[in-house]
């Protein structure tokens, strides 16, 4: 018979498999110009699209709430694309809609990706006042010639100025992107970039080796011989140099490509690697539901279809994958070994009824020189992270 249900949203500790949604990702698929190495869904921004899209996101939030997706959210992440093309007022409207529809934790981490060429002192102050408390700035490099090769719209000074303005605006949690193994990059150029970044003293760094992704202009340039990327030896040396330099300067290498000062890890991205549930809003966004062994859903990267579905009060999200126990175990190990937290036998036994040794004895033997096992927790060494794509195969 019908009854009254009161949800009490408190736990001593949140279980890693809990199916209450605690993270929200909003995809903003607009750029001034698409970078030649980028394979994310994005398109040219227009004034009309930038006015219309926030309203679609808010409509999508209400629809998701009516379909049973729950909060409150502990993290909110505006990714793209270039979210800093949205005016602060639109960001404020979206955050207010989230609070009213799902609720938000008092200490929620609210991140926004921004490109240096798209922000001003006024807009940065506006984002901070709107509720953004973590800024991810796409600096990429402090080398002007490399920024040109990467197709970035800002130069070195504009990047440095954007960081300074973010500090003035009140941001005390800033992440910077750093790319290495760039076309023709020398060890001296990499060292100079590292020194410049350390002088800025951000709370967080995301460090990526440049790769030529399929169906990008970079890929075409590399395969045609028009451009060449550094060889594997340079890539490996650069990865280890970044690790050594940042670790020596009090940055914790907590995931393959991510470094943070104490207490400044990206809680949102950690949620992905811990296989926690999240709600994706916007054209091209993905969602993960932890019910049973997990379900993955996506909104197709098609803005017209997204608009049409919402205007007809239809769910734009499509179901794309169901996990069984074995697939969930494989993904848990794959994601966990990307992080310094690694994979804990106690957590595997609680969730899957086995330890890593029991589930993957041959994989452990093959990868023994890159694996560490301390107090029931398995992690990869930094050298193992460098070889991650190869080392993880026996676990899959």
C-alpha positions, 0 to 999 in steps of 0.5 A, a space after each residue: 500500500 502507498 506510504 510516506 518515504 523520508 530519505 535521510 542522505 547521511 552516511 558514516 562513509 559513502 560506499 563506492 557502489 552507492 547508487 545515489 547520484 552525487 556528481 553532475 557533468 554539464 557539457 558545453 559544446 562550443 568553441 571559438 575555434 576547434 583546436 587541431 588536436 581535439 576530438 571532443 564534441 564541439 562546434 563554433 559558438 554563436 550568440 544565438 546558441 549561447 543564449 539558447 543552450 543554458 535554457 536547454 540544460 535547465 530543461 534537461 535538469 528538470 526532466 532528469 529530476 522528474 525521471 528519478 535521478 537524485 541529488 544532492 550533488 557533491 560536485 558539479 563540473 562544466 566541461 567542453 568545449 569552452 564553458 567560459 564562453 557562457 556568460 556568468 549570468 547563464 552559469 548562475 542560472 544553471 547552478 540555481 536550477 541544480 540547487 532547486 531541482 536536486 540540491 547541492 552539498 554545502 561544500 560542493 566542488 563546482 568546477 568550470 573549464 576556461 580558456 585564457 583567451 575567453 576570460 576577462 577580469 569581469 567574467 572571472 569575478 562573475 563566475 566566482 560570484 555565481 558559485 564557481 569555486 574551482 577553475 580549470 584553465 587551459 594554459 597548455 604551455 607558456 611557450 609562444 611558438 608551441 601555442 601557435 603549433 597547438 592552434 591556441 588562440 592565446 599567447 604566453 602573456 595572455 595565459 599568465 594574465 588570465 591566471 593572475 586575474 583568476 587570483 584577483 577574482 578570488 579563485 584559490 583552487 586553480 588547475 592548469 593544463 600542461 601538454 608535453 611531447 609537443 612537435 619539435 619540443 626540446 628538453 629545455 623547452 619542457 623544463 622552461 614550461 615546468 619552471 613557469 608553471 611552478 612559479 605560478 603555483 597552482 593548486 592542481 596540474 593536469 599533464 598530458 602527452 600530446 597524441 594525434 587522435 583519429 579524425 583530427 587535423 593533427 592526425 592528418 598532418 602526422 600521417 602525411 608527414 607534414 608534422 612529426 611528434 617526439 619519439 617514444 623515448 622522448 615521451 617517456 623521458 618527459 613523463 618521468 621528468 614531469 613526475 620528478 619535478 612536480 613531486 619534488 615541489 610538493 605535488 602529489 601524483 595522484 592519477 596518471 595525468 594529474 597532480 595536486 597539492 595536499 587537499 586539492 585533488 579534483 573530487 569530481 574526476 576522482 569520482 569517475 575513477 572510483 566508479 561513482 555514479 554521475 549525471 551527464 547533462 547536455 549534448 554529448 554528455 555521458 552518465 553512469 548509474 551504479 544500480 546492480 553492476 552499472 549502466 552507462 548512458 549518453 546524450 548523442 553529440 547532436 545539438 539539433 536532436 538534443 533540442 528536438 527531444 527536449 522541446 518534445 519533453 522526451 529524454 535525450 539520453 540513450 542507454 548504451 551499456 549494461 555491466 555484468 559482474 565480470 565487466 564491472 570488476 574489470 572496469 573497477 580494476 582498470 580505473 583504480 590502477 590509474 590512481 595512487 589510491 589503487 585497488 584495495 583487496 578489502 573493497 574488491 572482496 566487499 563488492 565482488 567477493 574476491 581479491 585482485 590476486 584471486 581474480 587476476 593471478 596471471 596479470 599480477 605475475 606478468 606485471 610484477 615489476 610495475 606493481 606495488 602491494 602494501 597493506 592490501 592495496 595494489 598500485 602501479 609505479 610511475 613507470 607502470 603508469 607510463 606503460 598503462 595501456 599495455 600493462 592493463 591488457 592482462 586485467 581486461 
